[in-house]
Amino acid sequence: MSENEVTIRIAGSPGGRVIGVIDAERKVFRQTPSFTRELLGAIDADGIVRIEDGQEVGEPIAMIVGTRTTLPALDPSTAKVLGFINDEGEIRPSGSDRVLGIVDGADPVGMAFFALAFRRLQVEVAELETEVRAAKNKYAMRDRLQKRAETLTDSDVLGDVSVLIAQLARLDAEIESESGERLAAKERLATEAESLTESTDWKATGEKYKALFEEWKTVGSAGKEADEALWARFNSARDQFNKRRSADFELRQATRGAAKEKKEAIIAEAEALVAPEQIEYRSVGDKLRALQAQWKEAGSAGRTDDDELWNRLQTITKPFYEARSTQFTANQQAKEALVAKATELAAGTDFNATSNALKALQGEWKAIGTAGREQDEALWQQFRAANNEFFNRKHEVTEHRKQDLGANLVAKADLVRKAQQLRWAPDAFAAANEAKDLQAKWKTIGPVPREKSDDLWKLFRDACDKIFANVQSARNRRESDWNDRMKEAMDRKLEQLGEILRSMDRDQEQLDRLKGQVAAKPSADLDRRIKEIESRIKDKQKRSEQVETSLFEIRDKVHGAVDANERQPAKA
């Protein structure tokens, strides 16, 4: 990495994976996990962020003004703010505490990466909309559309994501409206098909069913569940008619005609099986094998008719078998690719990223469909073994990490308690030396649970700040009867504060035990007791703050008296 480059990393730690780079020419790149770079745009000398394809500079999409990123505007003070960067290099979107990433050196130009990332997100949403509108079966893409809309709020970008969410919502509403019209059309066709089941005009009704089916194919999808239910009605009605027609043919023909009619019925049933827009290849294949068995049992209809009927059956079923073979091969290749990816990920050490990647692969696996009985089980065993290898190892590491974090939390909490007690030590100089020792010990203790880290550090830092602030006051303090009385008052307050703090420690220990019990076995009674203790701790916290306020007031009075004495002129 060049010294003149600005590096953007994933949120979580300053040493996280690099996701973006801004070079010395202020060009913005996205860096992939394989360390290749993709040009996103550039920042000019005025802080204007523009799209760039390597040949020409595009339209401005954002401005960097100090530590803020805004929409382009002639007057930056009135421009809509998209996000901020703090002294630690953490970038947050406007109105949110979520950290999008960390910029080494806290250079504000790093915000350009996330502004350009928003433009990439706009392109992605536009491409998704184009794909959906071009799809023959738009309803089948609703789940994907809705899931993408749900995940947009978590996108690591600086921009108005709500506009993109609204864009997808409008598209989803259009699909819903179209599916309603298709539902009504298929309901009409299913009802009409059901009205023909008792007809005895075999030829005309058969032609009518064919016409209804051709119209059915032009309607389009109304949603998988509705399609399947209405198709079941339509197909059931046609099956009833075909069965009645077959039965009638069997009664009218006892010889070759009977066999021919049976085979005609088998052909009609086979045609119905392969007709739906969404075919379950495994179940349909089983049914076609059963029909082939019936074909053999039907007997001969004569060589000429047999050949003609067989050719018709083959013409109907051949596209199905070819499509099934193609689909099974594609599914097998897709699952083999997922097995390879899962095997590669199984050794991952970035547990959060790897967990998400494997879960995404699991979702892809479910969506692929069957590759045939022989291949499915073997591929599944390989895929599951890779997943189990990673998640078992993650569980072991997580358990060890929890134990370490818990021990560190106890150790640092003890340092906080000691530092808070030193704030009121009578010997401020000795207390300061002890505070330095506590600070040195703090640095040797490892991390604590993230949700407690900032609060714990603030308590410790505030306590140390007050200890060191007492040193200067102690140098100027003068002994007097009044000071003795003030000290007695402080001692009483300290004793009162100590009792409150000890009582809070006991309550906290009891609260931690109850939370552990609730985690192991939830209970309404335990929840009630936890709320009572938490309320009691809050009350005692208020009391301790009141006592501390009194202590500071007493201390300020003592300091004020000493300062006043020093300002008095010396008496002759």
N, C-alpha and C positions, 0 to 999 in steps of 0.2 A: 504494500500500500504506500503511495507517494506521500511525502510529508505535506504537500500542498493540497491533498485531497481531504474532503469532509466525508466522514463515514457515518452511516445510519445503521443502527442495529435493532434487532427485535427487542421488545420490551421485556423487562425481567431483571437484567443485570447489565452493567457496563461492558462486560466481556461477552455479550450475546452474539449470535450469528449475524454477520453483515448482510443486510438486505438491500442497501442502496449506497451509492457513491456519487459525490459531486467533485469533478476534477478541477484542475487549476484554471481551465477555460470556462468554469461554471456550467458545464454540461452535466445533466442529471441522468444517472444510469440506475437501472434495477439490476442487482447482482443475484444470480440464481445459486442454489446450493452447490452446483457444479462449477461455480466461480466464473461463469460467463457473464457478460454484461449486455444489457439491452438499453439502447438510448431512449429516454422518455421525453426529454425537453431540455431547456436551458434557462438561466437567470441572467438578465442583463444588469448593467451597472446601476440601474435605478431600482433594482429589486423586483422587476416584472418577470413573472414566471410564464414561459411560453412553451407550447408544444413544438417539437422539432423532430424531423425525420431524417436528419443528416444532410439534407440538400437545401431546405428552405425553412425559415422560421415561421411558425404558425401564430394563431391568435393568442392574445394574453388570456390567462385563465386565473391568475392570482397575483397578489403583490405581497412582498415581505416588508413590513414596516416595523422596524425595531424588533421586538420579540413577538410580534403578531403577524398572522397571515390573514389577508382580507381579499374580498373580491376586487377586481380592477375598478378604479374610480379616479376621477380627477382630483377629488378631495379625500385623501386617505382617512381624515378624521371622521368622515361620515360613511365610510365603506363598511359593509357587513363583515364582521370578524369571523373567520373560519376556525382559527386555533391559536395556541400560544406555545412558547417554549420557555422553560424555567432555567435557573442557574445550573441545574444538574443535567441539562440537555434533554429533559423529558418533554415530549410533545403531546399535548392534549387538545382534543377538539373543543370548540367553544361550547360552554354549558355542560361539560362533562369532566369527570375526574379520571376517566379511562386513559391510560398511557398507550399511545399508538406505537411509539418507538423511542430510542435514545440516540441523540446525536453526540458523537465524540467532540469534546471541547465546547459543547453547548452553542455551536455556531447556528444562528437563526436560519441560514440558507438551507439547512437540513429540512426545514418545513416544506420546501419546494417538492421534495420527493413524494410527500403524502398528498399535496395538492395535485400533482400529476397522476398519482395513483387513483385519485377520484375520477380523473378524465378516463383512465383505463376502465374504471368501473362503469362509467357511462357507456363506453363502447361495448362492454360485455353485455349490459342490459339491453342495448339497442340490438345487438346480434341475437340475443335470446328472443327478443320480440319478433325479429325477422324470421327466425327459425320456427317459432310457434305459428306465426301467420301463414308460413309456407307449408306447414305440416298438414297432411290429409286428415289425420285424427288429432285435432287440437285438444280434445278433452283428455286424451291420454297423457298430455304434457302438463296438465293442471297441477299435479302433485309436485313436479319439478319446479314449476313456476312459483307455486306458493312457498315451497321450501326455500327457494332462492330469495324471495321477498323477506322471509323471516330472518335470514342470515345477513341481510344487508346492513342492519343496525350495528353488527359487530365488525364491519369492514374497517380496516386500518387506513382511513383516508381523511383528508380535510376537504369537506364539501357538504352540500345539502343533500344527504342521503334520502331524506323524506320525499324529495321530488322523484327519485328513482323508485321508491316503494309505491308511490301513488301511480307511477307509470305502469308498473306491473299489476297493481290492483285494478286499473282500468282495463287492461288486457284480460285479466281473469274474469272481470264482469262481462266483457264481450263474449268470452267463451261460454260462460254460464248462460247468457241469453241465447246464443246459438244452439246450445245443447237442449234448451227448453223446446225450441222449434223442432229439433230432430226427434226429441222424445215424443212430441205430439204426433209427428208423422209416422214413427214406428208403432206407436199405440194404435193408430188408425189401421196400419197394414196388418198388425197382429189380430185386431178385432175382425177385419175383413177375412183374414185367413181362417179364423175360427168359425165364421159364418158359413164357410164352404165345406166343412167337414162331413156333413150329411148328404152332400150332393151325389146323385147317381149318374150325372152326365160326365162320365169319366174323361173323355177327351177334352171337352171344353173346359172342365174344371181344372184338369191337369195343366192346360195352356194358361188358365187364369193364375194358377199358383206360380207358374214360371214368370208371368208378367209381374206378379206381386214381388217375387224374389228379385227380379231385375231392378224394380223400383227401390227395393230395400237396399240394394248395394249402392245406389246413388245417394242415399240419405246422409250417410256419414255417421260418426259415433255420437251417442248421447251420454257417454260415460260407461265404463266397463260394467258396473253393477246393473244399470238400466238396460244396456245392450244385451247382457246375458239373460236377464229375466224376460225381456220382450222377445228375444230370439228363441228362448225356450217355448214361449207361447206359440210363436209363429211356426216353429219347427214341429211342435207337438201337434198342432192343427194339421199341418201337411202330412205328418206321419200317420195321423188317424185316417186321413183321406186315402193315403197310399195303402195302408193296411186293409181298409175296406175294399179298395179297388183290387188289391191282390187276392183278397178272399173271394171276391166276385169272379175274378178270373179263374181261380182254382175250381170254383163250382162249375163254371162253363166249359172248362177244358180239362180233360182227364189224361191226356197223353202228352204229346210234345208241347202242345199249347200251354199246359200247366207249368212245365219246366221253363218255358220261355217267359211266362208271366212272372214266375218267381224270380227269374234273373233280372227281368225289368224292374221288379220291386227292389231287388238288391242294388241295382244300378242307381235307382232313385234315392235309396237310403244312403248309398255311398256319396252321391252328389250332395245330399244334405249335410253329411258329415264334414266334407271339405269346403263347404260354402262360406261359413262365418268369416268375418274379417279378422278375428283374433282366434287362432286355433291352438288348442292344447295338443301338441304333437304326440305326446305319449299316449293319452287316453284315446285320441282319434285313431292312432296306429293300432291299438288293441282292438278297437271296434272294427276296423277294416279287416284285421286278421279273422275275426269272428265271421264277417260277411263272406270272406273267401272260403271258410269252412262250409257255410250255408250254400255257397255256389256249387261246391262239389256234391253236396247232398241233393241239390235240386234236380240232378239228372240231365240227360241230353235233350236239347231242343232241336236236334238236327245239326249236321255239320255246318251248313251255311249260316243258320241262325246263331249257332254257338260261336262261330268265328266273329260274326258281326257284333254280337252282344259282348263278347270278351274284349274286342277292340274298343267298344264304347266304354267298358269298365276301365280298361287301361288308360284310355284318353282322359277319363275323369280323375283317376287316382295317381297317374304318373306325375303331374305337377306337384301333388302333395308330397310324394316320396322324394322328389328332387329337392323341393323346398325344405323338407325335413332334414335331408342329408346335408344340405348347405347350412341350415341353421344349427344342426348338431355340431358340424365341423367348426363353424364360427364360435359357438358356445364353448367347445372344447379348447379352442385356441385362446379365447378370452379368459377362461378359467386357468389355463396353464400360465398365462401371463400374470394373473393375480397370484398364483402359487409362487411364481418367481419373485414377484414384488414382496409378498409376505415373508418369504424365506430371507430376502435381503434385509427387510426391516426387523426381523426377529432379533438381530444383534444390536439394535439401536440403543443408544444411551440417553437420548433426549426423550424421556418417558412421555411427556405431554404431547409433543409433536408426533412421536411414533404411535402412541395410543390413538390419536385422531386419525392418523394415516391408515392404521389397520382397521379401525371402525369404518372408515370410508370404503376400504376394500371389501369389508363384509357387506356393506350396503350394495356395492357393485355386484358382488357374488349373487345376492338374492335377486337382483334385477336381471341377471343374464338368462336364467332359464336352464332347462335340462340339456345335457350333452349326450344323452342316452344312458340306459341303466349301467352298462359295462364301465363307462368312463366316469360317471358322476361319483360313485362311491370312492374310487381310488383317488380322484382329484380332491374330493372333500377331505379325506384323511390327511393328505399332504398339507392342504390349506389350514386345517384345524391344528395340526401339529406345530406349524410355524407360529400361529397365533398363541397357542398354549405356551410355547417356549418363551415368548416375550412377556406375556402377561403374568406367568408364574414368577419370572425373574423380577418384573416390576413390583409385584406384591412383596417379595422378600426385601427388596431395597427400600420400598416405602415404609415397611414396618420398622426396619432399622433406623431410617431417617426420623420417623415419629418419636422413637425413643430418645435419639440425640437431641431433637428440638425440645422435647419435654424437659430433659435434664438441663439444657442451656437456659430455658425459661425460668426454672427454679433458681439457678445460680444468679442470673441477672436480676430477678425479683429480689433476691436477698441483698444484692448490692444497692438496689434502689432503696430498700428499707433502711440499710445502714447509712446511706447518704442523706436520707430524709431526717434521720435522727441526729446526724452531725450538724444540720443547719442550726440547731439550738444549743450546740456544745458551748460551755462557758469559755473555753480556751479556743478562740477562733483560729490561732496560728496552728495549734495541734490538729484542729479539725481540718484545716486546709491541707496539711501534710497527709492526713489519713485519706482525704478526698482524692489526692493525687494517686495514692496507692490503689484506691478503688477504681480509678480511671484506667490504671495500668492493667488491673485484673479484668476489667470489662473488655479490653481489646483482646485478651487471650481466650475469651469465651466465644464459642461458635454462634451461628445464627439461631434465631427463635422463630416460632410460627409467624408467618407474614402478617396476619391480622393483629398481632400483639406487638410487633417490632417497633413501629413508630411511636405508639403510646408509651411503651416502656422506656424507650430512649428519651422521650420528652421529659418524663418524670425524673429520670436520672440526671439529665442535663440541667433541668431547672433547679434540682436540689444542689448540684455542684456549683451552679452560678451563684446561688444564694450563700453557699459556704464561703466562696471566694470574696463575695461582696462584704461579708462580715469582717474580713481581715482589716480593710481600711478603716471600718467603723471602730474596730477594737483598738486601733492605734490612737484614735482621738478620744476614746472614752475616758472620762475622769471619774475617779472614785469619789463618792459623796454619800451622805445618808440617804439622799433622795434616790441615788442609783441603787443603794441596797434595797430600798423598798420596791423599786421597780424590778430588781432581780428576783425578790421574793414573789412578786406578782407573776413574773415570767415563769418562775419555777412551778408555781401552782398551775399556770396554763399548760406548761410542758407536761406536767404529770397528767393533767386532764387530757391533753392531746395524745400522750402515750397510751393511756387507757383506751381511748377511742380507736387508735391505730391497731392496738393489740386485739381489741374486740372485732375490728374489721378483718384482721388476719384470720381470726377464728371463724368468722362468718364465711370468708372466702374459701377456707379449707373445707367447710361443710358444703358450700355451693359446688365446689369442684367434685366432691364425692357424689353428690346427688346427680350432677350432670353425667358422671360416668355411669351411674346406675340407670339413668334414663336412656343413655345410648345403648346399654345392654338390654334393657327391658323397659320400653315406654310405659308410663303410668300417669294418669291424670292427677293422682295424689302427689306424685313426685313433682310434676309440673307446677302444682299449686304451691308446694313448699319452696321450690326454686324461685318463684315469683315473690313470695314473702321475703325470702333472704335477700334477693336482689333489691327489693324496696327498702329493706332494713339497712343494707349497705349504702344505698343512696342517701338515706337520712343521716347516717353516721358521717358520710362524706361531707354533707352540708355542715354538720356540727363541727367536723375537723377543720373545714374551711373558715368557719366563724371563729374558732379558737385561734387558728393561724392568723386571721385578720387582727384579732385582739393582740396576739404576740407581736405582730409587726407594728401595730399602733404603739404598744409599750416601748418597743425598741426605737421607733422613730422619736418618741418623746425623749428617751435617754440621749439619742444622738443630737437632738435639737438643743437640749440643755448644755451639752458639752460645747457645741458650736457657739452658743450664746456666751458661755464663760470665756471662750477664747477670744471673742470679739470685744470683750470688756477691756478698757484701758487699765494698765497696771497701776495699782494704788501706791502712793508714796509711803 
